[in-house]
Amino acid sequence: MNKKTLQLLLDNIIESEVDFGEIFYENTLVKTYEVIDSKLDTINSRIIHGVGIRLAHNNDIVYGYTNDLKKKSLYELVSRIKNNFSNNRLIKEVNLERLKISRDKSVIKHNDMDDNKKKEYLLNIDKLARSIDSRIVQVDTVFYESDSEVIIANTNNTYVKENRPLTRLNITIIAKDDKRQTKSSKSYGISGGYELLDEIDIKKEVVNLATSAIKKLSAKPCPSGEMPVIIGPGFGAVIFHEACGHSMEATTVSYNTSILSGKLNEKIASSKVSIIDDGTLKSKWGTTVYDDEGNKTRKNVLIKNGVLKGYLIDYLNNRKMNMEITGSGRRESYKYAPTSRMNNTYLVKGHDKIEDMIKSVKYGIYAVNMGGGSVDPVTGDFNFAVNEAYLIENGKITDMVLGGSLIGNTLDILNNVSMVSDDLSFDTGFCGSVSGNVPVTIGEPTILVSKILVGGN
């Protein structure tokens, strides 16, 4: 998509009564390699190639997209969108020709591996996992990689280009005996290439996953009731990503439908809680140089020492809120209009010791690994599965338990965080919302929640 075509489309757009127009171009190649049943089951590839166009007047917004990039089709798309607005021209001029394209500096091709080495790596994981115990009956390993080029041009004289390589490894290990089948999973991902593998002690990780799956075969049912819960580092942060992260996105805050609407500068959490969303963290899965509206990503302090300090705000929701844009406009692809979303969200590390957390619990749960869940950002009510957990009895970790869940409310859990350790770590995932599924990083150190409702078997 060259500058001349973008300029002509913007010239056409501003002939109508709009106060904002945007063109988002994307060209993405996605490949996946999957090993199942000890053989390379599939190598899939797909291309995502198209343009999304968004026009707005005040709070009236119309979005359209196409994968037909012939000039005639692009003009027809603009014309259909413009039909929603009158011909009263509001923007005098947009001049991309005077602009030098702003681009990220990561255009060098990231480390790659040939297909045979990818296959060998995945098969070695399979072989290692199965050698640990005869009860390991299934090992699924997947490499996911994508290489994207995006160009964003709009009537605010924004003209940016970014290359976005992503690489991810997923491992699922399934164990089975004559009574039960269990599994343990983990994902590793970066904004980059196969240098990802340099960061992973793969033997240690596979042994840990296989051991966890085997131990679950004899785990006891999880107890239920309100009790203290220790939540482990890394993916444990999913509970904050869901329970309060979405409630700080302008997608809901701007409509005053979030449980955190109107609470800016109020103390909403324990003084132990500080939460940051940072789109600039080097090589993290959710990192980009620019957001999908062409704004620079940045470090956003959302909660500091328990006080709500900010929201995640995209360009158009900024109009309703009259607050600074935070570089948080994101979308899955050109088929989606962007809105405010998280990038890399984490709970800041503290100074408490894990052994002190355990000793302080007379009877509770140690949730080593969290699973998926759901939250209502309006009420703040949430429910999350616990993938791996242990009983704590009289200050000591005892039996593994299975089938637990954590049930609560955003404001309750924020205020009940009583201890925060210093072992901050990160995990990766895809986050779904109105602008599709986007890659995000979540992180936290080990924490103690003084009381929360545990659902058991």
Backbone torsions as a table, in degrees:
resi	resn	phi	psi	omega
1	MET	NA	107.7	-174.7
2	ASN	-89.6	166.9	-175.2
3	LYS	-61.8	-38.2	-177.6
4	LYS	-62.1	-44.9	179.1
5	THR	-63.7	-43.4	178.1
6	LEU	-60.9	-42.0	179.9
7	GLN	-62.9	-42.9	-179.8
8	LEU	-64.6	-39.8	178.8
9	LEU	-65.8	-42.1	178.4
10	LEU	-65.8	-37.9	175.9
11	ASP	-59.4	-40.3	178.9
12	ASN	-67.9	-41.0	-178.4
13	ILE	-60.2	-44.2	-172.3
14	ILE	-79.0	3.2	172.5
15	GLU	-74.9	-11.5	-179.5
16	SER	-104.6	173.9	-177.7
17	GLU	-82.5	74.3	175.9
18	VAL	-125.4	150.2	175.0
19	ASP	-109.5	3.5	175.4
20	PHE	-158.9	135.0	174.4
21	GLY	-139.0	144.4	-174.0
22	GLU	-144.0	140.9	174.3
23	ILE	-122.2	128.4	179.7
24	PHE	-122.0	115.8	179.1
25	TYR	-106.4	137.9	179.6
26	GLU	-137.9	137.1	170.5
27	ASN	-135.7	109.2	-173.2
28	THR	-129.0	133.5	170.9
29	LEU	-110.0	123.0	179.4
30	VAL	-114.1	133.7	176.0
31	LYS	-132.5	142.3	174.6
32	THR	-130.9	142.0	176.6
33	TYR	-123.8	124.5	-174.5
34	GLU	-130.4	127.8	175.0
35	VAL	-105.9	122.7	176.6
36	ILE	-134.3	142.3	179.9
37	ASP	54.1	40.6	173.9
38	SER	63.1	25.7	174.1
39	LYS	-146.6	154.3	177.6
40	LEU	-69.0	107.0	-172.9
41	ASP	-80.4	-45.3	-176.9
42	THR	-147.9	147.6	162.9
43	ILE	-125.0	111.4	-178.3
44	ASN	-112.3	145.1	173.7
45	SER	-140.5	147.6	176.5
46	ARG	-149.6	153.7	179.8
47	ILE	-113.8	131.9	174.7
48	ILE	-111.7	111.5	-170.3
49	HIS	-142.0	115.4	-179.8
50	GLY	-179.5	-174.5	-177.6
51	VAL	-132.8	136.3	171.6
52	GLY	-114.0	138.3	-178.6
53	ILE	-126.7	130.3	-177.5
54	ARG	-126.4	130.1	176.2
55	LEU	-122.7	147.3	-178.7
56	ALA	-146.1	148.1	169.2
57	HIS	-138.2	114.6	-171.4
58	ASN	54.9	-119.9	-179.5
59	ASN	-103.1	10.9	174.2
60	ASP	-89.7	120.1	-174.1
61	ILE	-129.1	133.4	176.5
62	VAL	-128.6	134.5	-176.8
63	TYR	-128.7	140.5	175.2
64	GLY	-145.5	161.1	-179.1
65	TYR	-149.1	162.3	178.0
66	THR	-155.9	151.6	171.4
67	ASN	-105.9	7.4	173.9
68	ASP	-96.6	105.8	-172.1
69	LEU	-98.0	15.0	171.8
70	LYS	-67.0	144.6	-175.4
71	LYS	-55.5	-39.8	-179.4
72	LYS	-60.1	-44.1	-178.9
73	SER	-67.4	-37.8	178.9
74	LEU	-65.9	-41.8	177.6
75	TYR	-65.3	-36.8	177.9
76	GLU	-65.1	-39.2	177.3
77	LEU	-63.4	-46.8	178.2
78	VAL	-58.5	-42.6	-178.6
79	SER	-62.0	-42.6	179.9
80	ARG	-64.5	-39.2	179.2
81	ILE	-69.6	-41.1	-179.4
82	LYS	-62.7	-24.9	-180.0
83	ASN	-62.2	-16.0	178.1
84	ASN	-83.2	-3.4	-177.9
85	PHE	-129.2	159.5	178.3
86	SER	-79.7	179.7	-178.2
87	ASN	-94.9	13.4	-179.3
88	ASN	-78.9	101.6	-173.1
89	ARG	-68.5	129.9	-179.7
90	LEU	-109.1	-33.9	-179.1
91	ILE	-96.8	125.5	-175.3
92	LYS	-75.0	-43.2	-172.6
93	GLU	-159.5	145.2	166.3
94	VAL	-128.6	129.2	-175.6
95	ASN	-129.9	89.0	177.5
96	LEU	-67.6	-26.5	-176.2
97	GLU	-60.4	-27.1	179.2
98	ARG	-82.4	-9.5	-174.6
99	LEU	-99.4	135.7	169.0
100	LYS	-87.9	134.0	-176.5
101	ILE	-63.5	131.5	174.0
102	SER	-86.4	130.3	-177.3
103	ARG	-137.7	156.7	176.9
104	ASP	-75.6	166.1	-177.1
105	LYS	-96.8	2.2	-175.9
106	SER	-98.6	45.2	-177.4
107	VAL	-87.9	-7.9	175.5
108	ILE	-68.5	136.3	179.9
109	LYS	-60.9	127.0	179.8
110	HIS	-76.5	164.5	-176.2
111	ASN	-53.6	134.6	-179.7
112	ASP	-125.5	169.6	174.5
113	MET	-132.5	149.5	175.0
114	ASP	-76.8	164.9	-173.2
115	ASP	-59.4	-36.5	-179.1
116	ASN	-65.7	-38.6	178.8
117	LYS	-70.4	-35.0	176.3
118	LYS	-64.0	-45.2	178.3
119	LYS	-60.5	-45.5	-179.2
120	GLU	-62.0	-42.4	-179.5
121	TYR	-61.7	-46.7	-179.6
122	LEU	-66.0	-40.2	178.9
123	LEU	-66.8	-33.6	177.8
124	ASN	-66.3	-36.3	174.6
125	ILE	-62.0	-46.0	178.7
126	ASP	-57.6	-47.8	-177.9
127	LYS	-63.6	-44.5	-179.3
128	LEU	-62.7	-46.0	-178.1
129	ALA	-62.0	-43.5	-178.4
130	ARG	-69.0	-25.2	-179.1
131	SER	-76.4	-14.0	-175.4
132	ILE	-74.8	-37.9	-177.2
133	ASP	-161.9	140.6	-178.8
134	SER	-67.0	-15.5	179.6
135	ARG	-82.1	-4.6	171.3
136	ILE	-76.5	112.4	-173.0
137	VAL	-109.8	-13.9	-178.1
138	GLN	-150.9	136.9	174.8
139	VAL	-134.1	120.0	177.1
140	ASP	-113.4	124.0	179.1
141	THR	-128.8	138.0	-175.6
142	VAL	-139.4	130.9	164.2
143	PHE	-97.3	130.3	173.5
144	TYR	-119.0	128.8	177.5
145	GLU	-139.4	144.5	175.0
146	SER	-142.7	149.4	178.3
147	ASP	-132.8	110.5	-173.7
148	SER	-114.6	144.7	165.8
149	GLU	-121.6	126.8	176.4
150	VAL	-124.7	145.1	173.3
151	ILE	-128.5	132.8	-179.5
152	ILE	-125.5	125.8	176.1
153	ALA	-132.9	135.7	179.1
154	ASN	-146.0	175.5	-175.1
155	THR	-76.5	-1.3	171.8
156	ASN	-88.9	16.2	-177.3
157	ASN	62.3	38.3	171.9
158	THR	-95.4	133.3	179.1
159	TYR	-150.2	98.3	-174.8
160	VAL	-131.9	156.1	177.3
161	LYS	-136.6	139.7	178.9
162	GLU	-145.0	138.5	169.8
163	ASN	-98.9	133.4	-173.2
164	ARG	-130.3	87.4	174.8
165	PRO	-81.0	139.8	177.1
166	LEU	-134.2	140.6	176.6
167	THR	-139.4	137.7	-177.1
168	ARG	-144.4	143.5	174.0
169	LEU	-119.0	126.9	176.4
170	ASN	-115.4	134.8	177.4
171	ILE	-129.3	128.6	173.5
172	THR	-127.8	126.5	-179.9
173	ILE	-119.0	127.2	-176.7
174	ILE	-114.2	131.0	177.7
175	ALA	-115.5	151.5	-178.2
176	LYS	-150.2	138.1	168.3
177	ASP	-127.9	-163.5	-175.6
178	ASP	-77.9	-3.2	-178.3
179	LYS	-119.0	-26.8	-168.1
180	ARG	-152.9	152.5	171.0
181	GLN	-122.7	132.7	-177.3
182	THR	-133.9	167.4	177.0
183	LYS	-148.9	157.7	172.1
184	SER	-135.4	138.8	-175.4
185	SER	-135.8	156.1	173.5
186	LYS	-157.7	148.4	178.0
187	SER	-125.5	149.0	179.4
188	TYR	-134.4	130.4	-176.8
189	GLY	-151.3	152.2	176.0
190	ILE	-141.9	161.1	166.4
191	SER	-85.4	91.5	-173.3
192	GLY	163.5	-157.1	-176.8
193	GLY	-112.6	-145.8	-172.8
194	TYR	-80.2	7.9	164.7
195	GLU	-61.7	-14.9	172.8
196	LEU	-48.4	-41.2	-173.4
197	LEU	-68.5	-21.6	177.3
198	ASP	-67.6	-20.6	-176.8
199	GLU	-91.2	-4.0	-172.4
200	ILE	-113.2	126.1	168.2
201	ASP	-85.3	87.2	-166.8
202	ILE	-65.1	-35.5	179.0
203	LYS	-63.8	-46.1	179.5
204	LYS	-61.4	-44.1	-177.7
205	GLU	-64.8	-42.8	-179.4
206	VAL	-66.9	-42.0	178.0
207	VAL	-61.3	-44.2	179.6
208	ASN	-62.1	-43.2	-179.8
209	LEU	-66.3	-44.8	-179.8
210	ALA	-64.8	-42.1	179.0
211	THR	-62.2	-41.3	178.4
212	SER	-62.0	-45.7	-179.7
213	ALA	-62.0	-40.3	179.5
214	ILE	-66.7	-44.2	-178.7
215	LYS	-63.5	-31.3	179.8
216	LYS	-65.5	-23.3	-179.5
217	LEU	-61.6	-30.3	-178.3
218	SER	-112.6	13.1	-177.9
219	ALA	-68.1	149.8	177.0
220	LYS	-82.9	159.7	174.9
221	PRO	-63.3	142.9	179.7
222	CYS	-72.5	135.2	176.5
223	PRO	-72.7	167.6	179.5
224	SER	-126.9	162.7	179.9
225	GLY	124.1	170.6	178.4
226	GLU	-79.2	130.3	-175.7
227	MET	-162.5	165.4	172.9
228	PRO	-70.9	145.3	-179.2
229	VAL	-136.3	129.2	169.9
230	ILE	-92.2	129.0	179.4
231	ILE	-111.6	125.9	-175.6
232	GLY	-69.9	169.3	-175.4
233	PRO	-75.8	170.7	176.9
234	GLY	77.2	-113.3	-173.2
235	PHE	-68.1	-12.2	172.5
236	GLY	-56.2	-23.4	179.8
237	ALA	-67.7	-8.2	177.6
238	VAL	-58.1	-29.1	-178.3
239	ILE	-68.7	-31.9	176.6
240	PHE	-83.4	-36.1	175.5
241	HIS	-55.6	-46.9	-177.9
242	GLU	-82.1	-47.4	-171.4
243	ALA	-68.4	-35.5	179.5
244	CYS	-128.0	-22.6	-179.4
245	GLY	-58.2	-51.5	-179.9
246	HIS	-65.0	-28.1	179.7
247	SER	-74.7	-8.5	177.2
248	MET	-105.6	5.0	176.4
249	GLU	-85.9	138.4	-178.3
250	ALA	-61.7	-18.2	177.0
251	THR	-51.2	-38.7	177.1
252	THR	-106.7	-34.0	-176.8
253	VAL	-62.2	-40.1	-176.1
254	SER	-65.1	-21.4	178.2
255	TYR	-97.3	4.8	-177.9
256	ASN	58.1	32.1	179.1
257	THR	-106.3	-2.6	178.6
258	SER	-86.3	147.4	176.4
259	ILE	-63.2	-18.1	179.8
260	LEU	-103.0	6.6	176.1
261	SER	-62.2	138.6	175.3
262	GLY	72.3	13.2	-177.0
263	LYS	-109.9	15.7	-178.6
264	LEU	-58.2	134.7	-179.1
265	ASN	68.9	11.7	173.2
266	GLU	-95.7	151.4	175.2
267	LYS	-79.9	112.8	-176.1
268	ILE	-115.8	-3.4	-173.3
269	ALA	-147.0	169.8	172.6
270	SER	-58.5	149.3	177.9
271	SER	-64.3	-12.0	176.7
272	LYS	-76.4	-13.0	-171.3
273	VAL	-99.4	118.4	168.6
274	SER	-131.7	126.7	-176.2
275	ILE	-123.8	133.9	-177.9
276	ILE	-126.9	142.5	168.0
277	ASP	-118.1	123.9	-172.1
278	ASP	-134.6	109.5	179.1
279	GLY	-82.4	1.6	-175.0
280	THR	-105.8	-2.9	-177.4
281	LEU	-58.8	129.9	-172.3
282	LYS	-59.3	123.0	171.6
283	SER	66.3	5.7	179.2
284	LYS	-67.6	154.0	-175.7
285	TRP	-56.8	-33.7	-177.9
286	GLY	-98.3	12.4	-175.1
287	THR	-85.7	135.4	167.7
288	THR	-139.6	157.0	176.9
289	VAL	-75.7	-42.7	177.1
290	TYR	-118.4	152.5	170.5
291	ASP	-81.9	-177.1	-174.5
292	ASP	-83.9	12.0	169.7
293	GLU	-112.8	3.6	178.2
294	GLY	87.2	10.8	177.3
295	ASN	-94.0	146.0	177.4
296	LYS	-63.0	133.5	172.8
297	THR	-73.0	162.7	-175.8
298	ARG	-157.4	176.1	174.4
299	LYS	-87.5	121.0	-179.0
300	ASN	-116.0	117.3	176.1
301	VAL	-82.8	115.4	-176.5
302	LEU	-95.0	-47.4	176.2
303	ILE	-130.4	131.7	177.8
304	LYS	-127.3	118.2	-179.1
305	ASN	49.4	40.7	176.1
306	GLY	90.0	-8.3	-177.3
307	VAL	-100.3	130.0	178.6
308	LEU	-70.0	116.3	-174.1
309	LYS	-107.6	-17.3	-177.5
310	GLY	-171.7	169.3	175.7
311	TYR	-121.9	168.6	173.7
312	LEU	-96.1	119.6	-166.8
313	ILE	-128.8	124.1	174.5
314	ASP	-91.2	177.1	-172.1
315	TYR	-63.0	-49.7	-173.8
316	LEU	-76.1	-33.2	175.4
317	ASN	-70.2	-22.8	173.9
318	ASN	-58.3	-30.6	-179.8
319	ARG	-64.1	-37.3	-179.9
320	LYS	-77.4	-33.4	-171.8
321	MET	-95.7	-20.5	-176.9
322	ASN	53.7	46.3	178.7
323	MET	-129.1	160.7	-174.6
324	GLU	-63.5	137.6	175.5
325	ILE	-67.8	137.9	-173.9
326	THR	-108.9	9.3	-178.9
327	GLY	70.2	36.9	-172.8
328	SER	-117.6	14.8	178.4
329	GLY	-78.4	115.8	-175.0
330	ARG	-135.4	156.7	178.1
331	ARG	-150.5	155.4	177.8
332	GLU	-68.5	-44.1	-176.9
333	SER	-161.6	-176.3	179.5
334	TYR	-62.8	-13.8	-179.4
335	LYS	-79.1	-5.3	-176.3
336	TYR	-123.0	139.5	167.9
337	ALA	-74.6	142.3	-178.7
338	PRO	-75.9	157.1	170.1
339	THR	-151.4	178.3	-175.6
340	SER	-69.2	128.7	-178.3
341	ARG	-144.2	160.6	175.2
342	MET	-79.3	155.9	173.4
343	ASN	-112.2	-80.5	176.9
344	ASN	-124.2	104.8	-172.5
345	THR	-111.2	130.0	-177.0
346	TYR	-148.5	154.0	174.1
347	LEU	-89.4	125.7	-176.6
348	VAL	-65.1	139.7	-177.6
349	LYS	-68.1	152.6	179.3
350	GLY	-115.6	-151.3	-174.6
351	HIS	-128.0	3.6	-178.8
352	ASP	-76.0	153.7	-178.5
353	LYS	-98.9	138.4	-177.9
354	ILE	-61.8	-38.9	-180.0
355	GLU	-62.8	-32.8	177.4
356	ASP	-70.7	-35.4	175.8
357	MET	-59.9	-49.9	-176.7
358	ILE	-62.3	-44.7	-178.8
359	LYS	-62.8	-28.3	-176.2
360	SER	-78.6	-12.2	-174.7
361	VAL	-97.3	117.6	176.7
362	LYS	-77.4	-44.3	177.2
363	TYR	-151.2	118.9	-179.0
364	GLY	-170.6	-161.4	-174.7
365	ILE	-125.9	141.5	170.8
366	TYR	-108.2	101.8	-179.1
367	ALA	-86.8	93.7	-176.1
368	VAL	-70.7	-37.3	-175.7
369	ASN	-140.1	123.3	-179.8
370	MET	-90.9	158.1	174.7
371	GLY	-112.1	-159.3	-179.9
372	GLY	-79.5	172.5	179.9
373	GLY	-172.5	-167.0	-179.1
374	SER	-146.8	157.5	179.5
375	VAL	-145.7	147.5	171.4
376	ASP	-100.9	108.0	-176.0
377	PRO	-65.8	-15.6	179.2
378	VAL	-76.7	-47.6	-178.9
379	THR	-94.8	-23.6	-175.8
380	GLY	83.3	3.5	-179.6
381	ASP	-75.3	135.1	-177.7
382	PHE	-137.7	164.2	178.1
383	ASN	-150.3	120.1	-177.4
384	PHE	-128.8	138.7	175.4
385	ALA	-76.7	151.3	174.3
386	VAL	-112.3	119.1	-175.6
387	ASN	-82.0	-32.4	179.8
388	GLU	-145.6	125.8	-176.7
389	ALA	-149.9	158.3	179.5
390	TYR	-134.8	150.4	173.3
391	LEU	-73.9	145.1	167.5
392	ILE	-115.7	121.9	-179.1
393	GLU	-129.9	121.3	179.6
394	ASN	52.1	44.9	175.0
395	GLY	76.5	15.0	179.0
396	LYS	-133.4	143.1	175.8
397	ILE	-76.9	129.3	-178.5
398	THR	-119.7	-110.3	-170.1
399	ASP	-82.9	147.6	169.5
400	MET	-71.7	141.4	177.0
401	VAL	-125.4	155.0	-173.5
402	LEU	-131.9	149.0	173.3
403	GLY	88.7	19.8	-177.8
404	GLY	-86.7	161.2	173.5
405	SER	-147.2	156.1	176.8
406	LEU	-111.6	127.2	-174.2
407	ILE	-124.1	129.7	-178.3
408	GLY	-174.3	-158.3	-177.1
409	ASN	-135.3	147.0	-177.1
410	THR	-49.4	-55.5	-174.9
411	LEU	-67.1	-33.0	178.8
412	ASP	-65.1	-50.6	-176.3
413	ILE	-67.4	-36.8	178.3
414	LEU	-60.3	-38.3	-177.7
415	ASN	-83.6	-15.8	-176.7
416	ASN	-99.3	7.1	174.0
417	VAL	-75.4	109.6	-173.2
418	SER	-104.3	-20.5	178.9
419	MET	-144.4	142.6	180.0
420	VAL	-136.8	124.1	-177.5
421	SER	-87.2	-171.8	-177.1
422	ASP	-111.1	13.8	-175.0
423	ASP	-95.6	50.4	-178.6
424	LEU	-57.3	128.7	172.8
425	SER	-142.4	166.7	-172.0
426	PHE	-123.9	152.4	173.2
427	ASP	-137.0	170.9	-173.1
428	THR	-122.4	157.8	176.5
429	GLY	-170.9	179.8	172.3
430	PHE	-111.7	135.1	-178.8
431	CYS	-110.4	129.8	-179.3
432	GLY	-103.1	139.0	175.2
433	SER	-160.1	-163.8	-173.4
434	VAL	-66.5	-20.4	177.6
435	SER	-101.9	25.0	173.9
436	GLY	91.2	-166.6	-178.5
437	ASN	-96.9	124.7	-179.7
438	VAL	-124.1	148.8	178.3
439	PRO	-71.1	132.7	179.3
440	VAL	-136.5	152.3	171.3
441	THR	-108.5	141.0	173.9
442	ILE	-126.9	148.1	-178.3
443	GLY	-154.0	149.4	172.7
444	GLU	-164.5	157.0	166.2
445	PRO	-84.2	174.3	174.5
446	THR	-63.6	136.3	-179.2
447	ILE	-131.6	158.1	171.6
448	LEU	-112.8	122.3	172.8
449	VAL	-98.7	119.6	-169.8
450	SER	-64.1	-31.4	174.8
451	LYS	-158.9	138.6	177.0
452	ILE	-159.4	152.2	-180.0
453	LEU	-79.8	122.9	178.0
454	VAL	-102.2	125.8	173.4
455	GLY	-95.0	130.9	-177.3
456	GLY	-124.7	-170.4	-179.7
457	ASN	-81.7	NA	NA
